[in-house]
């Protein structure tokens, strides 16, 4: 224990910093050694869109926002920088590009890729959809490594973006590039070294850990040559992170270096602080949620082991819900699931496997449905008179509608309204970007009641699709029996109750609803700080068990009528999902070869 210079009577705890870089902001939290968040700050980061479908950011700008957030979070409670023992990072799965000879940001903006605006735009954001042809070329190889990304490499992953840069840069420009997942770029900027995280390279860059499916080096040389990236195989894959002595890959939170003098000066911290190997943001959500202390029954737990045994994690699905929702599940063995990315070994805990499913749009879908309805502006005005946000107001309005007609539950209101909501394509379990939405039960109702019904049906769709994803995963070997949520949707009590009842399993909401991801990043810092002289660390699960806070449990509803209704609605949901695909096939077959005369 050291002494707090601001108050000599109060003993100072050790602290850890978590840094979370999302799509729109960089956030920092300060966590004490009991797992309590004692400081939290964020800063909006720059985003450039040079043309439709192109999204770029800058590590220079992101780093400035990180430094500002850390300093503000530290100042909130006068935390002494000397009490910081470890730092952990998470970020979106975006591609960051630097020059390998001068280690400077390499601009990714075509056509000349020069930094003419001075903004160092060297990050191709995860949602950038420029490499359409490159993604098609990669998937046409049918290479075995594609088994580990759900059968197809997504346009959101990083190798298609690297290939796009090769196809559009001059040879001299591309030959100077080295490539990082954004998380690894941040730990590089923090430490100065070139260590990479398994989470980044395995989940988003096509790296298959040594020993998995005959993988010898991790990077698949034949694959890179097949798609036209043979130059990245040179010097033992050095520009991707290397192998065989010139590359070092680490599991989440393992120490990847210490804070350099330059980074320490930028952050306002002492040099030499342990820095943990980072993770993609959704995986930090897993770390920050599934260790929550809750009392679950034998049905949701593995009764053969203690309640805090690592194997309990296999029964818990982490759902990180914001604009979209990511579903992360751990398993002891490799489970291959159609439409679900993975299985990925070693990314969070050595020897364990992770799978990543998801819904392309959940928060965004709710927003879209509300904003496009004729009664949106009227509803917003009424909500403002109650000093409520539109979601809270509509939840209360639904309760009033149910009371008016003496309905047994809110679900009864939507019994004859059937919304299928893949307006933004389907990520899991269909993995079809061409999926769209459909509605059965349309009427001419333009009122607030009509909007409330649409809103309810959208929440019901989100819950039923979560059921579908879990069902497909469990049929393929997973043993999910509870959902651990994080993100803004946790505050929507009707949605959480629907999720629990539709999936017939408890939904656990963490203490830090809005900070579960950055809380998980701080735990990576705690793991790095636990490194002893022999390089051994406390297990990540032990840290999660020790530092996670009690959560709130939402149990499935007990109304038998509602259960029967949602069971029937699920059957119809599946018919809508399958029917849409059948309709497209039948029409495509009917007009095959049809051309303008």
Secondary structure as UniProt FT lines:
FT   STRAND          2..3
FT   TURN            5..6
FT   TURN            8..9
FT   STRAND          11..12
FT   STRAND          15..21
FT   STRAND          25..32
FT   TURN            33..34
FT   STRAND          37..44
FT   TURN            52..53
FT   STRAND          56..57
FT   HELIX           59..76
FT   TURN            77..78
FT   HELIX           81..83
FT   STRAND          84..91
FT   STRAND          95..99
FT   TURN            100..102
FT   TURN            110..112
FT   TURN            116..117
FT   STRAND          123..124
FT   TURN            126..127
FT   HELIX           132..140
FT   HELIX           144..148
FT   TURN            150..151
FT   TURN            155..156
FT   HELIX           159..168
FT   HELIX           171..175
FT   STRAND          177..181
FT   HELIX           182..191
FT   STRAND          196..197
FT   HELIX           198..204
FT   TURN            210..211
FT   HELIX           212..214
FT   HELIX           221..227
FT   HELIX           230..233
FT   HELIX           234..237
FT   HELIX           238..240
FT   TURN            244..245
FT   STRAND          249..250
FT   TURN            252..253
FT   STRAND          255..258
FT   HELIX           261..267
FT   TURN            271..272
FT   STRAND          274..276
FT   STRAND          279..280
FT   HELIX           281..289
FT   TURN            290..291
FT   TURN            298..300
FT   TURN            303..304
FT   TURN            307..308
FT   HELIX           310..315
FT   STRAND          316..321
FT   STRAND          325..331
FT   TURN            338..339
FT   STRAND          341..345
FT   TURN            350..351
FT   STRAND          353..359
FT   HELIX           363..371
FT   TURN            374..375
FT   HELIX           376..385
FT   TURN            386..387
FT   HELIX           390..404
FT   TURN            405..406
FT   HELIX           410..414
FT   TURN            415..416
FT   STRAND          418..421
FT   TURN            423..424
FT   TURN            433..434
FT   STRAND          437..440
FT   HELIX           448..475
FT   TURN            476..477
FT   STRAND          482..486
FT   HELIX           488..491
FT   HELIX           493..503
FT   STRAND          506..509
FT   TURN            513..515
FT   HELIX           516..529
FT   TURN            533..534
FT   HELIX           540..547
FT   STRAND          552..554
FT   HELIX           560..590
FT   TURN            591..593
//
